[in-house]
Amino acid sequence: MTQENSQLWRQQAYVGGRWIDADENATRAVDDPATGEIIGTIPDLDAPRLIGAIDAAHAAFERWRETSVTTRADRLLAWYQGMHDNREALAQMMTREQGKPLADARGEVDYAASFIRWFAEEGRRATGANIPAENPDVALGTVQEPVGVAGIITPWNFPLAMITRKAAAALAAGCSVVVRPASETPFSALALAALAEQAGLDGGEFNVVTGSGQRVSEALCDDTRVRALSFTGSTPVGRTLLRQGADTVKRTSMELGGNAPFIACEDVDIDTAVEGALAAKFQTSGQDCLAANRIFVHRDIYETFVARFAERMDALQVGNGFDDGTDIGPLIHERAVEKAQALADDARDHGARVMGRSQSDAPGARFFMPTLLADVTPGMRIFSEEAFAPLAAICPFDDDEDVIAAANDTEYGLAAYVFTHADARIRKFMRGLDYGMVGINTMDLTGPHVPFGGVKQSGLGREGGQVGMHEFLETKYYCLGGVPAT
């Protein structure tokens, strides 16, 4: 770690405004996925300490909910400024623990900070409504109240942005939060806690706990004081959390798996569509729920598209995220590499063309060389399973109705991409694709102003935008009767 990074480098949990050391022999090691080097350890908190974190958050909630919206906004804006001032340190830390190229990490720092600024401003707009009453002596209306302590569980692929998109919304609404980051990427979250402490969020409003995911989720789900649970991760884990939270009837919001289609019609400029598909597929080394998992290309341009995509793919530089020019970093685990290879082998065995550089050229055990699978069919695993790797699956289509049906043939429904210049087609695809977000002639779908979320088994609720705080607010109705004259 550089001296600049060391100011934010924490190997303790953050609870109730205090840094908590690990009990003896109760630590977890964290490594650099590019090199395998151990870069630090985190506490593996036991159940009593997790209950203590909920105690701290609950006590803080009683104070924070009564804090003026102006003060809440000021604290959030100070937190945002801290991220801005420490952009490079945060980016380097992220590349070290997650592996993504440093340029991508810098972009994520900006993206993550933008949610804090957005919700600092949105917190002033959590307004109620006046309801016209039939009786002129009665006043009816609603107010928005914070739901309570919010449990937040986040993944390793976006270790800053997935926290701020949730936590900033909850804090702006008047909730306190307990965050459990992924054990693979805890240091970004702990750096956020250090910056939150500097910004005055130092009384239990923002807590970060580390350790066993099962132990943390059980503590959050079983405790009735935790009124909301927000999770980003896989659909199977999301189902488990929904079952765990049912007994205490948690308010749940979930951003789960994806199987995004990318559709390139014959009326587009091929090079533009290829660049869009590359961006949609290979960001974060393909480890992105928004990544294009199935690329459908009209048969009239199919072979040309495949050839140009393969040529551009082979030019991508694979290496350590700290190396200049790196486009594709390591995958988070060796088992992710094994899964990607298994998907490629299955497709090859069922007739797909496998294109790309040899995997023997990979610079390390957790690297997977970008690979193109052409002529993919629905019987191949890659058609239905989220790859989460730089593995692109391409198949031809002939008819708009057929490709819409094929794109919708999945339990997932997070994001879809369409490249076409025909107005009628744009409307058809926009309405026909059963996804929460549809990008037309662009793969840039996200931002603090966007109501991010999916349908079907890709999630519940929305994050960001004007609706982002709704997951952490309750609508309270009031009926104010007339006061008798004295």
C-alpha positions in Angstrom: 0.0 0.0 0.0 1.2 3.5 -0.8 1.3 6.1 2.0 -1.8 7.7 0.4 -3.7 4.4 0.6 -2.5 3.7 4.1 -4.6 6.5 5.5 -7.8 4.6 4.4 -6.4 1.1 4.8 -8.3 -0.6 7.6 -8.3 -4.2 8.7 -11.0 -3.8 11.3 -14.8 -3.7 11.3 -16.5 -0.4 11.9 -19.4 -0.5 14.5 -21.1 2.3 16.3 -18.3 4.8 15.4 -15.5 2.5 16.7 -13.0 0.3 14.9 -13.3 -3.3 16.0 -10.4 -5.7 16.0 -10.7 -9.4 15.3 -10.8 -11.9 18.1 -7.7 -14.1 18.3 -7.5 -16.4 15.3 -10.8 -15.1 14.0 -9.6 -13.5 10.8 -10.0 -14.0 7.0 -7.2 -13.4 4.5 -7.8 -11.3 1.4 -5.6 -11.7 -1.7 -4.9 -9.9 -4.9 -6.6 -11.9 -7.7 -3.9 -10.9 -10.2 -1.0 -12.3 -8.2 -2.5 -14.4 -5.4 -0.5 -12.3 -2.9 -2.2 -11.9 0.6 -2.8 -8.2 1.0 -4.5 -8.2 4.4 -6.9 -9.7 6.8 -10.4 -8.9 8.1 -12.2 -9.8 11.3 -14.5 -12.8 11.1 -17.1 -11.4 13.5 -19.1 -13.8 15.7 -22.8 -13.7 16.3 -22.6 -11.5 19.5 -20.5 -8.9 17.7 -23.0 -8.9 14.9 -25.8 -8.3 17.3 -23.8 -5.5 18.8 -23.6 -3.9 15.3 -27.4 -4.1 15.1 -27.7 -2.6 18.6 -25.5 0.3 17.5 -27.5 0.9 14.3 -30.8 0.8 16.1 -29.6 3.3 18.7 -28.3 5.5 15.9 -31.6 5.3 14.0 -33.5 6.8 16.9 -31.2 9.9 16.6 -30.7 10.0 12.8 -34.4 9.8 12.0 -34.9 13.1 13.9 -31.9 14.8 12.3 -32.9 17.6 9.9 -32.7 16.8 6.2 -30.2 19.7 5.9 -27.8 18.1 8.3 -28.2 14.7 6.7 -27.5 16.3 3.3 -24.4 18.1 4.7 -23.0 14.8 6.1 -23.6 13.0 2.8 -22.0 15.8 0.8 -19.0 15.8 3.1 -18.8 12.0 2.5 -19.0 12.6 -1.3 -16.2 15.2 -1.1 -14.0 12.7 0.8 -14.4 10.2 -2.0 -13.6 12.9 -4.5 -10.5 14.0 -2.7 -9.3 10.4 -2.3 -10.2 9.1 -5.8 -6.8 7.7 -6.6 -6.3 6.0 -3.3 -9.7 4.3 -3.5 -9.1 3.3 -7.1 -5.7 1.7 -6.3 -7.2 -0.1 -3.4 -10.0 -1.5 -5.6 -7.6 -2.7 -8.3 -5.5 -4.4 -5.6 -8.4 -6.4 -4.1 -10.7 -6.8 -7.0 -8.4 -6.9 -10.0 -10.2 -4.6 -12.4 -8.0 -2.2 -14.6 -7.1 1.0 -12.8 -8.9 3.1 -15.3 -12.1 1.1 -14.6 -11.5 1.5 -10.9 -11.2 5.3 -11.2 -14.5 5.3 -13.1 -16.2 3.3 -10.4 -15.0 5.7 -7.7 -16.7 8.5 -9.6 -19.8 6.4 -10.2 -20.0 5.4 -6.6 -19.6 9.0 -5.3 -22.3 10.2 -7.7 -24.9 8.2 -5.7 -24.0 10.0 -2.5 -24.3 13.4 -4.1 -27.6 12.4 -5.8 -29.3 11.2 -2.6 -28.0 14.0 -0.5 -30.1 16.2 -2.8 -33.0 13.7 -3.1 -33.3 13.5 0.7 -34.9 16.9 0.7 -37.7 15.7 -1.7 -39.1 12.8 0.3 -42.5 14.6 0.4 -45.9 13.4 1.4 -49.2 14.3 -0.2 -52.4 16.2 0.6 -55.6 14.1 0.0 -58.8 16.0 -0.7 -61.4 15.1 1.9 -65.2 15.0 1.4 -65.6 16.4 4.9 -64.3 20.0 5.0 -63.6 19.7 8.7 -61.1 16.8 8.1 -57.6 17.0 6.8 -56.1 13.9 5.1 -52.6 13.3 3.8 -49.5 11.2 3.9 -45.9 11.6 5.2 -42.8 9.6 4.4 -41.1 7.9 7.4 -37.8 6.1 7.4 -38.4 2.3 7.6 -35.7 1.6 10.3 -32.3 -0.2 10.3 -31.4 -1.4 6.9 -29.2 -4.4 6.3 -27.1 -4.1 3.1 -25.2 -7.1 1.5 -23.1 -6.3 -1.5 -20.9 -8.2 -4.0 -17.3 -8.1 -5.1 -17.6 -6.9 -8.7 -18.4 -3.3 -7.8 -17.1 -3.0 -4.2 -17.8 0.8 -3.9 -20.8 1.5 -6.1 -23.0 -1.3 -4.9 -22.6 0.1 -1.3 -23.2 3.8 -2.0 -26.2 3.2 -4.3 -27.9 1.5 -1.4 -26.4 3.2 1.7 -26.7 6.8 0.5 -30.4 6.2 -0.3 -31.1 4.7 3.1 -29.1 7.4 5.0 -30.9 10.2 3.1 -34.2 8.6 4.0 -33.3 8.7 7.7 -32.3 5.1 8.1 -29.1 3.7 9.7 -27.3 0.9 7.9 -25.3 -2.3 8.6 -23.2 -3.1 5.5 -21.7 -6.5 4.9 -19.3 -6.3 1.9 -18.1 -9.4 0.1 -15.2 -11.1 1.8 -13.2 -10.9 -1.4 -13.3 -7.0 -1.5 -13.8 -5.7 2.1 -11.1 -3.0 2.0 -13.0 -0.6 -0.3 -16.0 -0.8 2.1 -13.8 -0.2 5.1 -12.3 2.8 3.3 -15.8 4.1 2.8 -16.3 3.7 6.6 -13.2 5.8 7.3 -14.4 8.5 5.0 -17.9 8.3 6.5 -16.3 8.8 9.9 -14.5 11.9 8.7 -17.8 13.2 7.3 -19.5 13.0 10.7 -21.3 9.7 10.1 -19.6 8.4 13.2 -22.4 7.5 15.7 -23.6 4.2 14.3 -25.4 5.6 11.3 -23.0 3.7 9.0 -21.6 0.3 10.1 -19.5 -2.2 8.2 -19.3 -5.8 9.5 -17.1 -8.5 8.0 -17.0 -12.3 8.1 -19.2 -15.2 7.2 -21.9 -14.3 4.8 -24.2 -16.9 6.2 -23.7 -15.7 9.8 -24.2 -12.1 8.9 -27.3 -12.8 6.8 -28.9 -14.8 9.6 -28.2 -12.1 12.1 -29.8 -9.4 9.8 -32.7 -11.6 8.8 -33.6 -12.9 12.2 -33.5 -9.5 14.0 -36.8 -7.7 14.0 -35.1 -4.3 14.4 -33.6 -4.7 10.9 -36.7 -3.6 8.9 -35.2 -3.5 5.4 -32.8 -5.8 3.6 -31.1 -4.7 0.3 -29.0 -7.3 -1.5 -27.0 -7.5 -4.8 -25.8 -10.9 -5.8 -26.8 -14.1 -7.4 -30.4 -15.2 -7.8 -29.9 -18.4 -5.7 -28.6 -16.4 -2.8 -31.4 -13.9 -3.2 -34.0 -16.7 -2.9 -32.3 -17.9 0.3 -32.4 -14.4 1.8 -36.1 -14.0 0.8 -36.8 -17.2 2.7 -34.7 -16.1 5.7 -36.3 -12.7 5.9 -39.9 -14.0 5.6 -40.3 -14.8 9.3 -39.7 -11.2 10.2 -41.4 -9.8 7.1 -38.5 -7.7 5.9 -38.8 -5.0 3.4 -36.6 -6.5 0.7 -35.0 -5.0 -2.4 -32.8 -7.2 -4.6 -30.6 -6.8 -7.7 -30.0 -10.4 -8.8 -28.6 -12.3 -11.8 -28.8 -11.4 -15.4 -28.7 -13.0 -18.9 -28.6 -9.9 -21.0 -29.3 -10.2 -24.7 -27.6 -7.9 -27.2 -29.5 -7.7 -30.6 -27.8 -6.3 -33.7 -30.2 -5.8 -36.6 -29.1 -5.8 -40.3 -29.8 -2.0 -40.7 -27.0 -0.9 -38.3 -23.4 0.1 -39.0 -21.5 -3.1 -38.3 -18.5 -1.5 -36.7 -20.6 0.6 -34.4 -22.6 -2.5 -33.3 -19.4 -4.5 -32.8 -18.0 -1.8 -30.5 -21.2 -1.7 -28.6 -21.2 -5.4 -28.1 -17.5 -5.4 -27.0 -18.3 -2.8 -24.4 -21.4 -4.6 -23.2 -19.6 -7.9 -22.9 -16.1 -7.2 -21.6 -16.5 -4.4 -19.0 -15.2 -5.6 -15.6 -13.7 -8.6 -17.5 -17.3 -9.8 -18.1 -18.0 -10.0 -14.4 -21.0 -7.7 -14.5 -24.7 -8.5 -14.2 -25.3 -6.1 -17.1 -22.8 -7.9 -19.4 -24.2 -9.1 -22.7 -24.5 -12.9 -22.2 -26.1 -13.8 -25.6 -25.4 -11.7 -28.7 -28.0 -12.1 -31.4 -26.9 -10.9 -34.9 -29.1 -10.8 -38.0 -28.1 -13.4 -40.5 -27.5 -10.9 -43.2 -24.5 -9.4 -41.3 -23.7 -12.4 -39.1 -20.4 -13.6 -40.6 -19.0 -10.1 -41.0 -20.0 -9.2 -37.4 -18.3 -12.4 -36.1 -15.1 -11.8 -37.9 -14.8 -8.2 -36.8 -15.8 -9.0 -33.2 -13.1 -11.7 -33.1 -10.5 -9.3 -34.5 -11.3 -6.6 -32.0 -11.5 -9.1 -29.1 -8.1 -10.5 -29.9 -6.6 -7.0 -29.6 -7.8 -6.6 -26.0 -4.8 -6.6 -23.6 -5.1 -9.1 -20.7 -3.0 -8.4 -17.6 -2.6 -7.0 -14.1 -5.0 -4.0 -13.6 -2.0 -1.8 -12.6 -0.3 -2.4 -16.0 -0.8 0.4 -18.6 -3.2 -0.5 -21.3 -4.8 -3.4 -19.6 -8.4 -4.1 -20.8 -9.1 -7.4 -19.2 -8.0 -8.1 -15.6 -8.2 -11.4 -13.6 -11.4 -13.2 -12.6 -12.1 -13.1 -8.9 -11.6 -16.9 -8.3 -9.9 -19.8 -10.0 -13.3 -21.5 -9.9 -14.7 -18.7 -12.1 -12.0 -19.6 -14.6 -13.0 -23.3 -14.4 -16.7 -22.4 -15.0 -15.8 -20.3 -18.0 -13.8 -23.1 -19.5 -16.6 -25.6 -18.8 -19.1 -23.4 -20.6 -16.7 -23.0 -23.6 -16.1 -26.8 -23.7 -19.8 -27.5 -23.5 -20.5 -25.1 -26.4 -17.7 -26.6 -28.5 -19.0 -30.1 -27.8 -22.4 -29.1 -29.1 -21.2 -27.6 -32.3 -20.1 -24.0 -31.5 -17.0 -22.5 -33.1 -14.5 -21.4 -30.5 -12.4 -18.4 -31.4 -9.8 -16.4 -29.6 -6.3 -16.8 -28.2 -5.1 -20.0 -26.4 -5.8 -20.1 -22.7 -2.2 -21.1 -22.3 -1.4 -17.5 -23.0 -3.2 -16.4 -19.8 -0.8 -14.5 -17.5 -1.9 -16.2 -14.4 -4.2 -18.8 -12.8 -7.2 -16.5 -12.5 -7.0 -15.0 -16.0 -9.3 -16.2 -18.8 -8.4 -15.1 -22.3 -11.3 -13.4 -24.1 -13.2 -16.1 -26.1 -15.9 -16.0 -28.8 -18.4 -18.8 -29.2 -20.1 -18.5 -32.6 -23.2 -20.5 -33.7 -24.5 -20.8 -30.2 -27.9 -22.6 -29.8 -30.4 -22.8 -27.0 -29.2 -26.3 -26.0 -25.8 -25.1 -24.9 -25.3 -24.1 -21.2 -24.0 -20.6 -22.2 -27.4 -19.8 -23.6 -29.1 -20.0 -20.2 -26.2 -19.7 -17.6 -24.7 -16.3 -16.7 -21.0 -16.6 -17.7 -19.6 -13.8 -15.5 -16.4 -14.0 -17.6 -14.9 -12.7 -20.9 -16.8 -15.3 -22.8 -19.0 -14.0 -25.7 -21.8 -16.2 -27.2 -23.1 -15.2 -30.6 -26.0 -16.7 -32.6 -27.8 -15.7 -35.8 -31.4 -14.6 -36.1 -33.8 -14.0 -39.1 -37.0 -12.5 -37.7 -37.7 -9.8 -35.1 -40.5 -11.7 -33.4 -38.3 -14.8 -33.1 -35.4 -13.0 -31.6 -37.6 -11.3 -29.1 -39.0 -14.6 -28.1 -35.4 -16.1 -27.8 -34.2 -13.1 -25.8 -37.1 -13.5 -23.4 -36.6 -17.2 -23.0 -34.9 -17.0 -19.6 -35.8 -16.7 -16.0 -33.8 -13.4 -15.8 -34.9 -9.9 -16.9 -32.3 -7.3 -15.9 -31.0 -5.5 -19.0 -31.2 -5.9 -22.8 -29.5 -4.1 -25.6 -30.7 -3.4 -29.2 -28.9 -1.8 -32.1 -31.2 -0.7 -34.9 -32.0 2.5 -36.7 -35.6 1.8 -37.6 -38.1 3.7 -35.5 -40.8 1.0 -35.7 -38.3 -1.6 -34.7 -37.1 0.5 -31.7 -40.6 0.7 -30.4 -41.2 -3.0 -30.9 -38.1 -4.1 -29.1 -38.4 -1.6 -26.3 -41.9 -2.8 -25.5 -41.4 -6.5 -26.4 -38.3 -7.3 -24.4 -39.2 -8.5 -20.9 -36.4 -6.6 -19.1 -36.3 -3.9 -16.5 -33.9 -1.8 -18.6 -33.4 -1.6 -22.4 -30.6 0.2 -24.1 -31.2 1.3 -27.7 -28.1 1.9 -29.7 -26.1 2.3 -26.4 -24.8 0.1 -23.7 -24.5 2.9 -21.2 -27.5 2.3 -19.0 -26.5 3.4 -15.5 -26.1 6.5 -13.4 -27.5 8.0 -10.2 -30.6 9.3 -12.0 -31.5 5.8 -13.4 -34.1 3.6 -11.7 -31.9 0.5 -11.8 -33.5 -2.9 -11.5 -34.9 -6.0 -13.2 -38.0 -8.1 -13.6 -38.7 -11.8 -13.2 -35.9 -13.5 -11.2 -33.5 -10.6 -11.7 -34.7 -8.8 -8.7 -37.2 -6.7 -6.7 -37.5 -3.0 -6.4 -35.4 -0.2 -8.0 -32.2 1.5 -7.0 -31.2 5.1 -7.9 -33.3 7.8 -9.5 -36.3 9.4 -7.9 -37.6 6.0 -6.7 -34.3 4.9 -5.1 -35.3 6.1 -1.6 -38.7 4.4 -1.7 -37.2 1.1 -0.6 -36.3 2.7 2.7 -39.4 4.8 3.3 -42.8 3.9 4.7 -45.9 5.9 3.7 -47.9 6.9 6.7 -51.4 8.1 6.2 -53.1 10.5 8.6 -56.6 11.7 9.1 -56.9 14.9 11.1 -60.4 15.5 12.5 -61.9 18.8 13.3 -61.4 20.1 16.9 -64.7 20.9 18.7 -65.2 24.5 19.5 -64.8 25.4 23.2 
